């Protein structure tokens, strides 16, 4: 199983790293390392993330790497990271991986 980012997922992840880096560069490095390690774990355990509580009917799961939630879906042999939201974002603003 491979972990890959959709273009939106990659942009949101990199935006999060940039945002954290503005205040604390060392925290951005730690966050990125924690996120990469947690997401890599999905290669072996793709169902280890929880169902998104706000959208239990959707085929997405999430992994929490504080202060962000990473949303993903599994398709065949690929885990697609489709988004990364800060805890402060309202989950009903958009549905991860769907265009409005």
C-alpha positions as CSV (number, residue, x, y, z in Angstrom):
1,X,0.0,0.0,0.0
2,X,1.3,3.5,-0.9
3,X,0.4,6.8,0.7
4,X,-0.1,9.6,-1.8
5,X,-1.5,13.2,-1.6
6,X,-4.1,14.6,-3.9
7,X,-3.1,18.1,-5.1
8,X,-5.4,19.7,-2.5
9,X,-4.2,17.5,0.3
10,X,-0.6,18.3,-0.5
11,X,-1.3,22.0,-0.7
12,X,-3.1,22.0,2.7
13,X,-0.3,20.0,4.3
14,X,2.4,22.3,3.0
15,X,0.3,25.4,3.9
16,X,0.0,24.1,7.5
17,X,3.8,23.6,7.7
18,X,4.4,27.1,6.4
19,X,1.9,28.6,8.8
20,X,3.5,26.9,11.8
21,X,7.0,27.9,10.5
22,X,6.1,31.6,10.6
23,X,6.0,31.5,14.4
24,X,8.2,28.6,15.3
25,X,10.5,27.0,12.7
26,X,11.4,24.2,15.0
27,X,7.8,23.4,15.7
28,X,7.1,23.2,12.0
29,X,9.9,20.6,11.6
30,X,8.5,18.5,14.5
31,X,5.0,18.8,13.1
32,X,6.1,17.7,9.6
33,X,8.0,14.7,11.0
34,X,5.1,13.6,13.2
35,X,2.7,13.9,10.3
36,X,4.9,12.0,7.9
37,X,5.5,9.2,10.4
38,X,1.7,8.9,11.2
39,X,0.7,9.0,7.5
40,X,3.4,6.4,6.6
41,X,1.9,4.1,9.2
42,X,-1.2,4.0,7.0
43,X,0.8,2.0,4.4
44,X,0.5,-1.0,6.8
45,X,-2.6,-0.1,8.6
46,X,-4.9,1.9,6.3
47,X,-8.0,1.4,8.5
48,X,-6.3,2.6,11.6
49,X,-7.7,6.1,11.2
50,X,-11.1,6.8,12.6
51,X,-14.3,7.4,10.6
52,X,-14.8,11.2,10.4
53,X,-17.4,11.9,13.2
54,X,-19.0,14.7,11.2
55,X,-19.4,12.7,8.1
56,X,-19.8,9.0,9.1
57,X,-21.6,8.1,5.8
58,X,-18.6,9.1,3.6
59,X,-15.8,6.8,2.7
60,X,-13.1,8.9,4.4
61,X,-11.2,8.4,7.6
62,X,-8.9,10.7,9.5
63,X,-5.7,10.8,11.4
64,X,-5.2,13.5,14.0
65,X,-1.7,15.1,14.2
66,X,-2.4,18.0,16.5
67,X,-3.4,20.7,15.8
68,X,-4.5,19.2,12.4
69,X,-6.8,16.5,11.1
70,X,-5.7,14.7,8.0
71,X,-8.4,13.2,5.9
72,X,-7.9,10.2,3.6
73,X,-9.6,7.5,1.6
74,X,-8.4,4.1,0.4
75,X,-8.6,3.2,-3.2
76,X,-7.3,-0.2,-4.3
77,X,-3.6,-0.2,-3.1
78,X,-3.3,3.5,-2.4
79,X,-4.1,5.7,0.6
80,X,-5.1,9.2,-0.8
81,X,-4.6,12.0,1.7
82,X,-7.3,14.4,0.5
83,X,-7.1,17.2,3.0
84,X,-5.6,18.7,6.2
85,X,-7.7,20.9,8.4
86,X,-6.7,22.8,11.5
87,X,-8.9,22.0,14.6
88,X,-10.3,25.5,14.4
89,X,-11.8,25.0,10.9
90,X,-15.5,24.2,10.8
91,X,-15.9,20.7,9.3
92,X,-19.2,21.5,7.6
93,X,-17.6,24.3,5.5
94,X,-16.6,21.7,2.8
95,X,-16.5,18.0,2.6
96,X,-12.9,16.6,2.2
97,X,-12.2,15.5,-1.3
98,X,-15.3,16.9,-2.8
99,X,-15.5,20.1,-4.8
100,X,-18.2,22.6,-4.1
